[in-house]
Amino acid sequence: MNKLMTNSGSLMKSIAGFIGIALLIPLLSAKAPMKSKPITKETAVKAVDFLNSIGVNSAISKRGESLDKTIALMKYTGIRWIRAGYEGDIPDADFITLHKETGVRFSYGLLSGGTDIKKLLTGARKLDAVGALLAFEGSNEPNNWGFKYKGVEGGKNLTWLPIAQLQKDLYQAVKSDATLKKYPVWNLCENGAQTDNVGLQFLEIPKGAGTLLPDGTKYADFATCQNYFSHPSHPGLYDNQTWNAADPGPLCKVDGLYGNYGKTWKEKHQGYTEKELLTLPRVTTETGVTLTDEINEEKQARLYLNLYLSQFKRNWSYTAVYLLRDRVDEAGNQTFGFYKPDYSPRKSAIYLHNLTTILDDKPSKFKTEELSFEITNQPETVHHLLLQRSNGKFELVVWGEKAKGTEEIEVKLGKIHPLVKIYDPTKGTDAIQTLSNVSAVKITTSDHPFVIEI
């Protein structure tokens, strides 16, 4: 009896102890919760650097274009640079007037069939004198516009030795000029079409490359592409269209960096490795799309906004759309332009005006700061670019690249912010929503950017 009672007492104590532990576990959990994943910090890029990357092709005052109209168009769109050259005999005075009126600078090139380096440098010195020169550029599409240099025909399906020698001579001429050597030299475009391996898939031919020109030959400071995001090799509309065109690797579906500088698209000459391509300095001198049944004016306008953002985010220093105004001296579908032949704006001009107005800033010496944020469960078709203006405001640009449909996203901020404004450049230049004391923002994305100002 006593033994039974003793055992029963022990059992009761054990049960009580178990219950006590069970009650204690949630208390301990409440005092020591599991740590959530911290929101990451990202350092902003100057908004003005992005704005300066926005360029366009224009004949300025030739090929049916008017200097006065070009000035007005550049002011309205906020485009910061023009791809041009001595080809077409644009008067030097027109370049200078356009720069003085708008601040626009010029990449100045030999372009289609030009070989007169002396003439190019003479014009470039005039642009340099007024601060209008951005860079030099080599030949345009030697695969289409072959030419003779030093008595030898080259390009197209012929030898590319004359093409390479011209580019080498251009580089040497610029870098040996006391005034002009500070400017970068951009390579010629469509070097992926070279027939014989002259080494144009390199900015400087490395040791052991086995090219026709010797190791150490210097061609350029920047790789140059015309990575049209709608291309015969991959036409139509698809998700991540401009994002893919800006891809530096072999996943790019169009005429991109890899096909010109990784493994050339025509004869498969070996160039840079995929890792090296990630950091290769690069520019785009032509890209765009004509209007079709599938790509209407609205789609074109949204794609152009995404284009500039995707290119800059993926390390293209400068991007020029073809064209500012539709050509009137060429046959075929000439609807690339921000403007129609009568100078009336397409939606692309209006939307770009809105974006550059929202982000507008002037060059200023300041150190960009960090912002804590996270796009939760970020879809593959949603991308972002964190900018900061000289007034200290962050401009978090979030854009969707979904050909059809929408995506719901949430941007979580690292703390409560007293004022957050949301802009939609397809709606105008005023904020579409103003939020107070928030730590998160929800947006429905589709195929264009939003700007979250913090």
LUMBATOR-819393 format. One line per field, with one value per residue (C-alpha): y, z, x; residue in three letters. Coordinates in Angstrom, 3 decimals. Layout:
residues N
north c(Y, ...)
up c(Z, ...)
east c(X, ...)
r c(ALA, ...)
//
This chain:
residues 454
north c(0.000, 2.466, 1.313, 1.850, 5.276, 6.156, 5.049, 6.969, 10.082, 9.765, 9.333, 12.455, 14.435, 13.209, 14.208, 17.610, 18.078, 17.139, 19.561, 22.290, 21.742, 21.685, 24.986, 26.465, 25.667, 28.259, 30.813, 30.255, 30.457, 33.771, 35.206, 33.964, 34.148, 32.904, 35.713, 36.711, 37.235, 40.793, 43.174, 43.817, 47.182, 48.414, 51.397, 53.722, 54.894, 58.568, 59.328, 61.616, 58.697, 56.800, 59.878, 60.454, 56.927, 57.724, 58.326, 58.316, 58.268, 61.439, 63.189, 66.485, 68.815, 66.489, 63.738, 65.883, 66.815, 70.365, 71.701, 73.787, 70.781, 68.545, 71.030, 71.037, 67.229, 66.768, 69.262, 67.556, 63.950, 64.618, 62.511, 63.319, 62.194, 61.615, 59.116, 60.959, 61.523, 63.510, 61.249, 63.198, 66.481, 67.823, 71.333, 71.656, 74.737, 72.632, 70.247, 73.188, 74.990, 71.820, 71.315, 74.918, 74.825, 71.440, 70.268, 67.147, 65.474, 63.370, 60.086, 60.998, 58.219, 57.089, 55.223, 53.679, 53.562, 56.508, 56.148, 59.735, 59.716, 63.144, 64.683, 62.964, 64.312, 67.819, 67.877, 66.254, 69.043, 71.573, 69.548, 69.154, 72.923, 73.466, 70.332, 68.528, 65.387, 62.099, 59.430, 58.224, 55.368, 53.076, 51.815, 51.019, 47.533, 46.572, 43.370, 45.502, 48.494, 47.193, 49.722, 50.156, 51.183, 51.784, 50.318, 47.057, 46.136, 44.676, 43.793, 41.910, 38.424, 39.615, 39.805, 41.964, 43.006, 46.527, 46.882, 45.915, 48.146, 51.170, 50.577, 50.124, 53.343, 55.239, 54.128, 55.072, 58.461, 59.376, 58.161, 59.969, 63.283, 65.507, 67.024, 64.031, 61.119, 61.573, 60.367, 56.689, 54.929, 52.654, 49.669, 49.198, 47.276, 43.846, 42.554, 39.174, 39.056, 39.093, 36.427, 35.861, 36.050, 39.561, 39.787, 42.416, 40.377, 41.851, 45.408, 44.471, 41.214, 39.031, 36.812, 33.558, 34.546, 33.283, 36.186, 37.675, 40.914, 40.574, 40.164, 43.508, 45.245, 47.793, 48.484, 50.196, 51.033, 49.880, 47.006, 48.156, 46.315, 46.876, 44.488, 45.168, 43.583, 42.481, 40.662, 38.323, 35.585, 36.093, 38.242, 39.051, 39.750, 37.653, 37.954, 39.772, 41.063, 44.011, 42.303, 39.370, 41.582, 43.176, 39.786, 39.637, 35.847, 33.095, 33.184, 36.382, 35.553, 38.450, 39.968, 40.699, 40.918, 37.184, 36.777, 39.614, 39.334, 35.828, 33.578, 35.446, 34.676, 34.094, 32.083, 31.234, 32.866, 32.612, 35.842, 36.612, 34.081, 34.403, 35.647, 38.288, 39.492, 40.380, 43.287, 44.173, 47.925, 48.189, 50.490, 50.101, 52.386, 51.149, 49.354, 49.737, 48.250, 49.159, 49.178, 45.972, 44.378, 42.872, 45.823, 48.896, 52.398, 51.693, 48.545, 50.260, 53.098, 50.767, 48.659, 51.745, 52.677, 49.136, 49.130, 52.047, 50.633, 47.069, 48.196, 50.418, 47.823, 45.198, 47.427, 49.040, 52.503, 54.169, 53.144, 54.815, 54.063, 54.142, 56.736, 60.158, 60.850, 58.425, 58.370, 60.005, 59.092, 55.302, 52.731, 50.112, 50.253, 53.408, 53.564, 53.201, 56.857, 58.650, 61.070, 60.670, 62.328, 65.332, 65.702, 64.736, 62.682, 59.018, 57.684, 56.668, 60.348, 61.262, 58.394, 59.069, 62.751, 61.680, 59.362, 61.832, 64.593, 62.456, 61.572, 64.898, 65.906, 67.825, 66.628, 67.108, 65.904, 63.788, 60.276, 58.020, 56.287, 52.891, 51.995, 48.924, 47.222, 43.884, 42.844, 39.828, 36.724, 38.712, 37.244, 36.590, 39.301, 42.058, 44.108, 47.153, 49.995, 52.053, 55.669, 58.719, 62.368, 65.143, 66.330, 63.043, 61.413, 57.779, 56.810, 53.062, 52.148, 48.838, 47.543, 44.513, 42.687, 40.462, 40.272, 39.491, 39.646, 41.190, 40.400, 41.537, 42.551, 44.052, 46.199, 45.941, 48.810, 48.550, 51.080, 53.298, 56.192, 59.351, 60.022, 57.748, 58.763, 56.450, 57.583, 55.892, 57.441, 56.035, 58.242, 61.519, 63.345, 63.703, 61.066, 58.598, 57.781, 59.432, 57.331, 58.444, 56.500, 53.234, 50.383, 48.543, 49.354, 47.094, 47.451, 45.602, 45.339, 44.367, 45.715, 49.124, 50.899, 52.569, 54.989, 54.760, 57.975, 57.706)
up c(0.000, 1.033, -1.910, -4.285, -2.874, -3.201, -6.822, -7.488, -5.974, -8.183, -11.187, -10.294, -9.902, -13.317, -14.965, -13.315, -14.446, -18.024, -18.027, -16.662, -19.408, -22.040, -20.762, -20.665, -24.307, -25.901, -23.348, -24.335, -28.019, -27.437, -25.801, -28.536, -31.939, -35.081, -36.922, -40.260, -43.324, -43.191, -45.997, -48.068, -48.712, -52.176, -53.174, -55.606, -58.949, -59.869, -61.785, -64.073, -65.126, -66.317, -68.069, -69.814, -71.238, -73.235, -76.896, -80.401, -84.069, -86.046, -89.212, -87.320, -90.314, -93.308, -94.946, -94.669, -91.016, -89.693, -87.146, -85.381, -85.142, -83.920, -81.146, -80.056, -80.142, -78.067, -75.480, -75.161, -74.942, -72.635, -74.790, -73.870, -76.869, -80.620, -82.778, -85.800, -87.926, -90.852, -93.216, -94.867, -94.617, -91.572, -91.051, -88.027, -87.019, -86.716, -84.274, -82.188, -82.252, -81.216, -78.325, -77.127, -77.240, -75.578, -73.972, -76.142, -76.976, -79.954, -80.678, -83.811, -86.259, -89.652, -90.096, -93.431, -95.827, -94.410, -94.304, -93.893, -90.368, -90.814, -91.666, -88.683, -86.243, -87.681, -87.001, -83.593, -82.445, -83.142, -81.038, -78.275, -78.150, -77.028, -74.865, -77.362, -78.027, -76.304, -78.130, -81.447, -83.363, -86.082, -89.233, -89.468, -90.639, -92.877, -93.549, -95.496, -96.536, -97.638, -98.633, -99.990, -97.626, -98.806, -102.169, -100.907, -100.983, -97.745, -95.758, -96.819, -97.890, -98.785, -96.498, -93.408, -93.230, -94.587, -92.049, -89.202, -90.410, -90.591, -87.048, -85.794, -87.521, -86.086, -82.568, -82.990, -84.472, -81.586, -78.853, -80.349, -80.520, -77.529, -77.488, -78.364, -76.630, -73.534, -75.465, -75.718, -79.067, -79.737, -81.978, -85.327, -85.256, -86.667, -86.158, -85.659, -89.451, -90.071, -92.566, -91.891, -88.238, -88.053, -84.291, -84.286, -81.609, -79.175, -77.984, -77.791, -79.312, -76.451, -76.508, -78.369, -80.058, -83.430, -85.394, -88.668, -86.958, -84.246, -80.514, -78.771, -81.644, -80.112, -81.778, -79.212, -75.597, -75.848, -77.584, -79.954, -80.813, -82.626, -80.483, -81.850, -79.369, -82.231, -84.760, -87.706, -85.623, -82.901, -84.025, -82.283, -78.648, -75.731, -72.001, -70.977, -74.504, -73.877, -70.848, -73.031, -75.789, -73.180, -71.932, -72.443, -72.729, -75.102, -73.766, -75.755, -78.563, -80.869, -82.392, -79.054, -77.284, -77.298, -81.058, -81.768, -78.942, -77.472, -80.513, -83.759, -85.304, -88.860, -88.731, -84.980, -84.263, -80.531, -78.536, -74.855, -72.290, -70.820, -67.571, -69.393, -71.295, -68.020, -67.426, -71.006, -71.571, -74.122, -75.951, -78.277, -81.292, -82.815, -81.527, -81.904, -83.540, -86.315, -85.923, -86.881, -86.286, -83.107, -81.968, -82.038, -80.970, -77.330, -77.197, -78.958, -76.452, -73.450, -74.978, -75.528, -71.840, -70.779, -73.296, -71.816, -68.298, -69.175, -71.100, -68.296, -65.616, -67.585, -67.926, -71.339, -70.807, -73.679, -75.780, -78.948, -80.426, -84.192, -84.839, -83.538, -86.546, -89.256, -92.401, -95.411, -97.894, -97.536, -98.705, -96.495, -93.009, -91.527, -88.265, -85.792, -84.795, -81.665, -84.184, -87.421, -90.649, -89.935, -86.536, -84.550, -81.496, -81.117, -77.680, -77.351, -77.358, -74.803, -72.452, -72.656, -71.934, -68.853, -67.591, -68.115, -66.483, -63.415, -63.034, -64.199, -62.587, -63.358, -62.917, -59.316, -57.034, -54.334, -53.000, -53.515, -50.464, -49.595, -49.443, -47.698, -49.742, -51.082, -53.867, -52.284, -54.439, -57.408, -60.698, -63.517, -65.604, -62.988, -62.745, -60.838, -60.968, -57.859, -58.670, -56.515, -57.436, -56.187, -53.830, -51.922, -53.089, -54.107, -57.339, -57.326, -60.877, -61.110, -64.516, -65.838, -69.047, -69.361, -72.938, -71.700, -68.272, -64.977, -61.864, -58.313, -56.406, -53.023, -52.312, -48.629, -47.252, -44.425, -42.288, -42.205, -44.624, -43.998, -47.694, -50.730, -54.192, -57.103, -60.734, -63.939, -67.045, -69.237, -67.289, -67.001, -64.903, -61.698, -58.974, -59.357, -55.635, -52.507, -49.364, -45.822, -43.139, -45.036, -44.973, -48.026, -51.458, -53.611, -57.405, -60.276, -62.973, -66.617, -69.465, -68.390, -65.502, -62.328, -60.324, -56.522, -55.043, -51.449)
east c(0.000, 2.671, 4.792, 1.892, 1.217, 4.880, 4.928, 1.739, 3.262, 6.321, 4.087, 2.143, 5.363, 6.560, 3.283, 3.397, 6.984, 6.085, 3.175, 5.429, 7.984, 5.261, 3.922, 7.408, 8.288, 5.954, 7.103, 10.710, 9.721, 7.980, 11.069, 13.452, 11.668, 13.412, 15.172, 13.606, 15.788, 17.169, 16.225, 19.308, 20.950, 21.807, 23.924, 22.177, 23.524, 23.320, 20.137, 22.126, 24.341, 21.293, 19.909, 23.240, 23.078, 19.922, 20.755, 19.288, 20.265, 19.557, 20.767, 20.197, 19.774, 20.125, 18.054, 14.940, 15.481, 15.372, 17.851, 15.199, 12.895, 15.704, 16.479, 12.821, 12.608, 15.750, 14.550, 11.185, 12.346, 15.289, 17.618, 21.235, 23.345, 23.173, 25.024, 26.361, 29.464, 30.849, 28.884, 26.070, 27.976, 26.151, 27.591, 29.886, 27.901, 24.732, 26.389, 27.565, 24.213, 22.377, 24.778, 24.529, 20.726, 20.225, 23.481, 23.395, 26.733, 27.737, 29.405, 31.296, 32.067, 33.253, 29.939, 28.931, 31.859, 33.805, 37.587, 38.839, 40.301, 41.891, 38.516, 36.900, 39.494, 39.220, 35.489, 35.985, 38.308, 35.558, 33.130, 35.711, 36.246, 32.632, 32.292, 30.054, 32.135, 31.243, 33.252, 34.621, 33.035, 34.326, 32.630, 28.937, 27.959, 30.914, 28.982, 26.488, 28.625, 31.995, 34.644, 38.141, 40.941, 44.485, 43.593, 42.100, 38.405, 37.098, 34.029, 30.902, 32.081, 35.577, 38.585, 38.133, 41.779, 41.051, 38.226, 40.540, 43.364, 41.058, 39.827, 43.391, 44.474, 41.508, 42.406, 46.060, 45.175, 42.865, 45.214, 48.218, 46.349, 47.133, 43.644, 41.478, 43.207, 40.985, 37.935, 36.984, 37.013, 34.037, 34.579, 32.892, 29.596, 28.754, 32.268, 30.586, 30.297, 34.052, 35.082, 38.774, 39.836, 41.290, 40.658, 37.919, 36.113, 38.632, 39.205, 42.884, 44.071, 45.377, 48.433, 47.983, 44.714, 45.944, 44.463, 45.701, 46.689, 49.342, 48.816, 48.530, 46.727, 44.358, 41.024, 38.795, 37.974, 34.347, 32.609, 29.861, 26.648, 23.388, 21.367, 17.889, 15.481, 13.237, 15.384, 14.791, 16.441, 13.833, 10.869, 7.603, 6.744, 7.937, 8.640, 11.845, 12.328, 14.659, 16.210, 17.227, 18.634, 20.906, 22.155, 25.945, 26.022, 24.874, 21.300, 20.738, 18.308, 19.243, 22.386, 24.008, 27.335, 28.102, 27.615, 30.032, 32.580, 32.170, 31.957, 31.362, 27.999, 29.194, 32.416, 32.477, 35.839, 36.555, 36.601, 36.089, 34.891, 31.393, 32.937, 34.983, 31.910, 30.165, 32.535, 33.464, 32.851, 30.047, 27.655, 24.692, 24.625, 21.367, 18.281, 14.553, 11.479, 9.065, 5.303, 3.507, 0.118, 1.573, 3.688, 1.466, 2.437, 1.579, 3.720, 6.603, 6.553, 6.630, 9.389, 11.537, 11.256, 12.164, 14.991, 16.911, 16.460, 17.472, 20.521, 21.808, 21.082, 23.016, 26.094, 25.658, 27.119, 25.245, 22.245, 20.950, 17.543, 17.145, 15.551, 14.601, 12.343, 11.279, 13.378, 11.786, 14.523, 14.365, 11.843, 10.215, 8.764, 10.290, 8.337, 11.201, 11.058, 9.956, 8.452, 6.530, 7.747, 5.500, 7.260, 4.172, 5.175, 4.434, 3.599, 7.255, 8.272, 5.618, 6.446, 10.178, 9.531, 7.599, 10.345, 13.200, 11.117, 10.376, 14.075, 15.493, 18.775, 21.954, 25.542, 26.598, 29.368, 27.764, 28.177, 25.193, 23.754, 22.325, 18.655, 17.252, 14.543, 13.442, 11.063, 9.408, 9.035, 10.331, 9.056, 11.533, 9.869, 10.305, 13.521, 14.687, 17.189, 17.972, 18.824, 19.450, 19.137, 21.380, 18.611, 19.015, 15.792, 15.910, 14.170, 13.552, 12.543, 10.680, 9.641, 7.817, 8.647, 5.609, 4.338, 0.823, -0.787, 0.264, 2.313, 1.536, 4.649, 5.447, 8.470, 9.391, 11.436, 13.923, 12.082, 9.022, 9.391, 7.348, 6.641, 6.652, 5.436, 4.688, 4.970, 3.844, 5.471, 2.701, 0.259, 2.158, 4.736, 2.698, 2.611, -0.256, -0.130, 1.272, 1.770, 2.584, 4.455, 4.814, 7.320, 5.991, 4.569, 2.389, 2.367, 0.736, 3.403, 2.974, 5.122, 6.436, 8.189, 7.019, 9.153, 8.967, 10.333, 11.560)
r c(MET, ASN, LYS, LEU, MET, THR, ASN, SER, GLY, SER, LEU, MET, LYS, SER, ILE, ALA, GLY, PHE, ILE, GLY, ILE, ALA, LEU, LEU, ILE, PRO, LEU, LEU, SER, ALA, LYS, ALA, PRO, MET, LYS, SER, LYS, PRO, ILE, THR, LYS, GLU, THR, ALA, VAL, LYS, ALA, VAL, ASP, PHE, LEU, ASN, SER, ILE, GLY, VAL, ASN, SER, ALA, ILE, SER, LYS, ARG, GLY, GLU, SER, LEU, ASP, LYS, THR, ILE, ALA, LEU, MET, LYS, TYR, THR, GLY, ILE, ARG, TRP, ILE, ARG, ALA, GLY, TYR, GLU, GLY, ASP, ILE, PRO, ASP, ALA, ASP, PHE, ILE, THR, LEU, HIS, LYS, GLU, THR, GLY, VAL, ARG, PHE, SER, TYR, GLY, LEU, LEU, SER, GLY, GLY, THR, ASP, ILE, LYS, LYS, LEU, LEU, THR, GLY, ALA, ARG, LYS, LEU, ASP, ALA, VAL, GLY, ALA, LEU, LEU, ALA, PHE, GLU, GLY, SER, ASN, GLU, PRO, ASN, ASN, TRP, GLY, PHE, LYS, TYR, LYS, GLY, VAL, GLU, GLY, GLY, LYS, ASN, LEU, THR, TRP, LEU, PRO, ILE, ALA, GLN, LEU, GLN, LYS, ASP, LEU, TYR, GLN, ALA, VAL, LYS, SER, ASP, ALA, THR, LEU, LYS, LYS, TYR, PRO, VAL, TRP, ASN, LEU, CYS, GLU, ASN, GLY, ALA, GLN, THR, ASP, ASN, VAL, GLY, LEU, GLN, PHE, LEU, GLU, ILE, PRO, LYS, GLY, ALA, GLY, THR, LEU, LEU, PRO, ASP, GLY, THR, LYS, TYR, ALA, ASP, PHE, ALA, THR, CYS, GLN, ASN, TYR, PHE, SER, HIS, PRO, SER, HIS, PRO, GLY, LEU, TYR, ASP, ASN, GLN, THR, TRP, ASN, ALA, ALA, ASP, PRO, GLY, PRO, LEU, CYS, LYS, VAL, ASP, GLY, LEU, TYR, GLY, ASN, TYR, GLY, LYS, THR, TRP, LYS, GLU, LYS, HIS, GLN, GLY, TYR, THR, GLU, LYS, GLU, LEU, LEU, THR, LEU, PRO, ARG, VAL, THR, THR, GLU, THR, GLY, VAL, THR, LEU, THR, ASP, GLU, ILE, ASN, GLU, GLU, LYS, GLN, ALA, ARG, LEU, TYR, LEU, ASN, LEU, TYR, LEU, SER, GLN, PHE, LYS, ARG, ASN, TRP, SER, TYR, THR, ALA, VAL, TYR, LEU, LEU, ARG, ASP, ARG, VAL, ASP, GLU, ALA, GLY, ASN, GLN, THR, PHE, GLY, PHE, TYR, LYS, PRO, ASP, TYR, SER, PRO, ARG, LYS, SER, ALA, ILE, TYR, LEU, HIS, ASN, LEU, THR, THR, ILE, LEU, ASP, ASP, LYS, PRO, SER, LYS, PHE, LYS, THR, GLU, GLU, LEU, SER, PHE, GLU, ILE, THR, ASN, GLN, PRO, GLU, THR, VAL, HIS, HIS, LEU, LEU, LEU, GLN, ARG, SER, ASN, GLY, LYS, PHE, GLU, LEU, VAL, VAL, TRP, GLY, GLU, LYS, ALA, LYS, GLY, THR, GLU, GLU, ILE, GLU, VAL, LYS, LEU, GLY, LYS, ILE, HIS, PRO, LEU, VAL, LYS, ILE, TYR, ASP, PRO, THR, LYS, GLY, THR, ASP, ALA, ILE, GLN, THR, LEU, SER, ASN, VAL, SER, ALA, VAL, LYS, ILE, THR, THR, SER, ASP, HIS, PRO, PHE, VAL, ILE, GLU, ILE)
//
